[in-house]
Amino acid sequence: MNADADSFDYSVVGAGTAGCVLANRLTASGRHQVLLLEAGGHDRHVWIHIPLGYGKLFTNPKVNWLYTSEPEPDLNNRRIIQPRGKVLGGSSSINGLLYIRGQPADFDRWRQLGNSGWSFDDVLPYFRRAEDQARGEGALHGVGGPLAVSDVCEPHPLCEAFIEAAQQAGFPRNDDFNGPTQEGAGYFQLTARRGRRWSTAVGYLRPARRRPNLAIVSNALASRILLSRRRAVGVEYRQSDTTRLAYANGEVILAGGTFNSPQLLQLSGVGPASLLRSLGMDVVADMPGVGADLQDHLQVRMQYRCTERITMNDVIHSWRHRTGAGLRYVLFRKGPLTIGAGYAGGFFRTSPMVATPDVQVHFIIFSADTAGAALHSFPGFIASVCQLRPESRGFVRIKSADPSEPPAIQPRYLSSPTDRDTIVAGLKLLRRIMRQPAMRRYIAEERAPDSGCTNDADLLAFARAAGTTVFHPTSTCRMGGDPTAVVDERLRVHGIDRLRVIDGSIMPTVVSGNTNAAIVMIAEKGADMVLQDAFVQGRVSISA
Ligand SMILES: Cc1cc2nc3c(=O)[nH]c(=O)nc-3n(C[C@H](O)[C@H](O)[C@H](O)COP(=O)(O)OP(=O)(O)OC[C@H]3O[C@@H](n4cnc5c(N)ncnc54)[C@H](O)[C@@H]3O)c2cc1C
């Protein structure tokens, strides 16, 4: 099959975390013809595959959409960067590699909200099926799956000190945040194998890309869903200067992510009628929930000057250490180049009244003023707090009918009083850990917030001035059965036939942790649903 073929069983829009999983699973039997459309290019950039290269991808337009939010009213009207992968693998090709699933209670809550089939017991088999856990198989972990998960190769004295300090502050050590309990401090695991990033493009798409029933079309921007009355029949897309149509006999599946899936629905006339009419567009279905309910994890980073030259800043700024790190990586796939966005960290409860951890700490052995900026010239490290279950809700809205114009993105960070209280409590908790003996010996200075920042009002002001995303936007095509939900529990768009959304945008509520693993799970489960429904309805051609 070549890229010009215009009729498929399934058209999948977006080859990101979810899209690559779908492409693999839907083509595995050889019975279905699948088109995978991706706005970005191939994942050849060398820094994609070296974990530490993550920092180099924040500002690279070749692999990143480089979105920014609208001014955030509760963050002093600052615009917040919103990086998203624009490349095969999507955001799993540019993310920080941390492998965290969230808490069992997250999924049980999805089920309690009315989404049958999404409790933790329901989704655990999909987490296990996806996983190739380097530590081996267990009740909660799988081996042999496409997604490699492994430990950071070596302990680091600063991380050891952080974990010990957390224990001194009364929190447990935790060697598996995806194990029986999430609470405590420890090292993160990464989606990596032998020091290489394991995006879904690597784990899922590579093994599938030569299948004759899969057409991967890159540098192709989907501009509209083709709808016949209230039925999806295909996708219009732009490649270079050409507009093409791809028909889908079975289904159109949106996997464009939290910003682009609602954008494409709105561009196709499926969204809030008032918004669409204000832009002079036809309304196919008035769905106020499309683009609503945007949730994200806000992180507030505390910066420290270190007493010893043992941080990544010192490696990067020394020619000798840099060369040594490069050689270690090339020869042994070990050393500083193998670390992701966080090395160690933890999940903590800010109050005994909270049943499960409500804040996450990322402990990072380098420091810079902002994510992706040059590392400081002095030894430094960062510990950040993020609130795990934000109540603030924002939106994604198109600004025009032009698919190449970025949508308006406004997460409305800290607009809820609970979120403000929790971030302040989290900062106080983190300071308590950092002031324990194990950590104190490494701290020459708390650079941000400085020592003048003492009471709750100061800490909130600091959060407003310095808070930024930890890159986990979700829920703009929320799953549910209520009037503003966008997809049902089988991820079918309400009221539109043969159209599904399968990506991070369907989460009813953001999970309590980093989002990539849960989106792989969603896509694994979503693929099963697509294939089951095709089988039951007998509507997809069986034309191997
Ligand atoms: C900088 C950064 C760091 C992160 N760190 C971590 C981490 O350490 N651990 C973790 O678990 N999570 C992390 N995340 C979050 C996680 O990677 C994302 O939640 C996840 O990858 C999103 O998956 P998705 O399938 O919903 O969307 P994406 O992976 O973003 O995929 C969407 C794809 O659709 C394509 N697309 C969009 N619109 C169109 C269109 N109109 N036509 C064609 N193609 C289109 C995009 O180019 C993209 O490839 C991070 C994210 C970022 C950006």
PDBQT file of the ligand as one rigid body, heavy atoms in Angstrom, charges set to zero:
ROOT
HETATM    1  C1  LIG A 601       8.407  18.057  27.631  1.00  0.00    +0.000 C 
HETATM    2  C2  LIG A 601       7.525  16.954  28.127  1.00  0.00    +0.000 A 
HETATM    3  C3  LIG A 601       7.961  16.156  29.191  1.00  0.00    +0.000 A 
HETATM    4  C4  LIG A 601       7.153  15.126  29.664  1.00  0.00    +0.000 A 
HETATM    5  N1  LIG A 601       7.642  14.259  30.589  1.00  0.00    +0.000 NA
HETATM    6  C5  LIG A 601       6.955  13.138  30.899  1.00  0.00    +0.000 A 
HETATM    7  C6  LIG A 601       7.521  12.110  31.696  1.00  0.00    +0.000 A 
HETATM    8  O1  LIG A 601       8.670  12.199  32.129  1.00  0.00    +0.000 OA
HETATM    9  N2  LIG A 601       6.762  11.023  31.951  1.00  0.00    +0.000 N 
HETATM   10  C7  LIG A 601       5.495  10.885  31.500  1.00  0.00    +0.000 A 
HETATM   11  O2  LIG A 601       4.835   9.880  31.810  1.00  0.00    +0.000 OA
HETATM   12  N3  LIG A 601       4.918  11.844  30.746  1.00  0.00    +0.000 NA
HETATM   13  C8  LIG A 601       5.634  12.942  30.405  1.00  0.00    +0.000 A 
HETATM   14  N4  LIG A 601       5.102  13.868  29.571  1.00  0.00    +0.000 N 
HETATM   15  C9  LIG A 601       3.698  13.714  29.150  1.00  0.00    +0.000 C 
HETATM   16  C10 LIG A 601       3.484  12.619  28.115  1.00  0.00    +0.000 C 
HETATM   17  O3  LIG A 601       4.600  12.468  27.277  1.00  0.00    +0.000 OA
HETATM   18  C11 LIG A 601       2.228  12.952  27.313  1.00  0.00    +0.000 C 
HETATM   19  O4  LIG A 601       1.122  13.029  28.205  1.00  0.00    +0.000 OA
HETATM   20  C12 LIG A 601       1.889  11.922  26.251  1.00  0.00    +0.000 C 
HETATM   21  O5  LIG A 601       3.011  11.670  25.430  1.00  0.00    +0.000 OA
HETATM   22  C13 LIG A 601       0.716  12.417  25.402  1.00  0.00    +0.000 C 
HETATM   23  O6  LIG A 601       0.301  11.384  24.557  1.00  0.00    +0.000 OA
HETATM   24  P1  LIG A 601      -0.840  11.606  23.455  1.00  0.00    +0.000 P 
HETATM   25  O7  LIG A 601      -0.879  10.377  22.644  1.00  0.00    +0.000 OA
HETATM   26  O8  LIG A 601      -2.069  12.063  24.139  1.00  0.00    +0.000 OA
HETATM   27  O9  LIG A 601      -0.323  12.850  22.596  1.00  0.00    +0.000 OA
HETATM   28  P2  LIG A 601       1.056  13.064  21.835  1.00  0.00    +0.000 P 
HETATM   29  O10 LIG A 601       2.062  12.049  22.249  1.00  0.00    +0.000 OA
HETATM   30  O11 LIG A 601       1.426  14.489  22.020  1.00  0.00    +0.000 OA
HETATM   31  O12 LIG A 601       0.716  12.750  20.330  1.00  0.00    +0.000 OA
HETATM   32  C14 LIG A 601      -0.074  13.516  19.486  1.00  0.00    +0.000 C 
HETATM   33  C15 LIG A 601       0.486  13.378  18.077  1.00  0.00    +0.000 C 
HETATM   34  O13 LIG A 601      -0.472  13.841  17.143  1.00  0.00    +0.000 OA
HETATM   35  C16 LIG A 601       0.180  14.640  16.185  1.00  0.00    +0.000 C 
HETATM   36  N5  LIG A 601      -0.837  15.573  15.668  1.00  0.00    +0.000 N 
HETATM   37  C17 LIG A 601      -1.490  16.511  16.364  1.00  0.00    +0.000 A 
HETATM   38  N6  LIG A 601      -2.374  17.163  15.567  1.00  0.00    +0.000 NA
HETATM   39  C18 LIG A 601      -2.272  16.599  14.347  1.00  0.00    +0.000 A 
HETATM   40  C19 LIG A 601      -2.921  16.839  13.109  1.00  0.00    +0.000 A 
HETATM   41  N7  LIG A 601      -3.854  17.777  12.991  1.00  0.00    +0.000 N 
HETATM   42  N8  LIG A 601      -2.562  16.087  12.048  1.00  0.00    +0.000 NA
HETATM   43  C20 LIG A 601      -1.624  15.117  12.170  1.00  0.00    +0.000 A 
HETATM   44  N9  LIG A 601      -0.968  14.858  13.323  1.00  0.00    +0.000 NA
HETATM   45  C21 LIG A 601      -1.297  15.586  14.397  1.00  0.00    +0.000 A 
HETATM   46  C22 LIG A 601       1.284  15.315  16.968  1.00  0.00    +0.000 C 
HETATM   47  O14 LIG A 601       2.283  15.840  16.129  1.00  0.00    +0.000 OA
HETATM   48  C23 LIG A 601       1.749  14.191  17.862  1.00  0.00    +0.000 C 
HETATM   49  O15 LIG A 601       2.731  13.400  17.242  1.00  0.00    +0.000 OA
HETATM   50  C24 LIG A 601       5.876  14.915  29.084  1.00  0.00    +0.000 A 
HETATM   51  C25 LIG A 601       5.439  15.712  28.020  1.00  0.00    +0.000 A 
HETATM   52  C26 LIG A 601       6.258  16.708  27.526  1.00  0.00    +0.000 A 
HETATM   53  C27 LIG A 601       5.787  17.541  26.363  1.00  0.00    +0.000 C 
ENDROOT
TORSDOF 0
